[in-house]
């Protein structure tokens, strides 16, 4: 028995097909079948039921697969640790950022690395959280910084809560809503386009509880985008009203281009961000630089 045979078994288990597993492993189907057969002969029992179009693990195959996943993962981590040691440097950072953290961290972190740590390689990805979780599990990303309410707890994930950010409504300087002379209602704001990133179910419920049924983001938000920077620029150039973390609009507010709207009632629930990694995975030394930067910057 060897790790290669266990990897072959896991590939068949994940794809349910010898042909797809062979293609994924860059093997011929006959070579893959021989590898599984040798493993079955050594263990003295069938591991895969080859019936119909789909191949399924037997009860013994399930038990073997559980242990095989741990063994393959640990072997990969040993190789990763050895590679990091051989590099003799702080290494590389590959992270996925949610829309809020992306707006606050991407450019400042790239500038920080270019100026202070030019030997570090950095890759920053954005996109849907579902895709980023797949990339994390496939080890093409090393960590995520995302809204914790968008992450379902799972045994293979380490979720470290970071900071709860203040949220609110922001408009351009000179916006008609600023002439009302009182805190504005949600109905007042609905006279104008509402701009926001996709919001979690929990945040949507909080908005409805606070402002009533008309605040349901599915109906109320007319400008929806993952890129907060684009939303902020749209608000600067139009009568659209931004809904989201206030820190993302801080530069525009401090420059006098944007103004936080006073609302009645006030918005009290903000996003809670988290640092998400794959449980048990060895971190490159460079990840410490990123963790420290996030702790310093991801705050109101």
Secondary structure as UniProt FT lines:
FT   HELIX           3..15
FT   HELIX           18..25
FT   HELIX           29..43
FT   STRAND          48..51
FT   TURN            52..53
FT   STRAND          54..57
FT   HELIX           59..87
FT   STRAND          92..97
FT   HELIX           99..116
FT   TURN            118..119
FT   STRAND          121..125
FT   HELIX           129..137
FT   TURN            138..139
FT   STRAND          143..147
FT   HELIX           148..150
FT   TURN            155..156
FT   STRAND          157..164
FT   STRAND          167..172
FT   TURN            173..174
FT   HELIX           176..179
FT   HELIX           186..189
FT   TURN            190..191
FT   STRAND          194..196
FT   HELIX           201..211
FT   HELIX           213..215
FT   HELIX           217..220
FT   STRAND          223..224
FT   HELIX           228..236
FT   STRAND          241..245
FT   HELIX           246..249
FT   HELIX           250..254
FT   TURN            255..256
FT   STRAND          258..260
FT   STRAND          272..278
FT   TURN            279..280
FT   HELIX           286..297
//
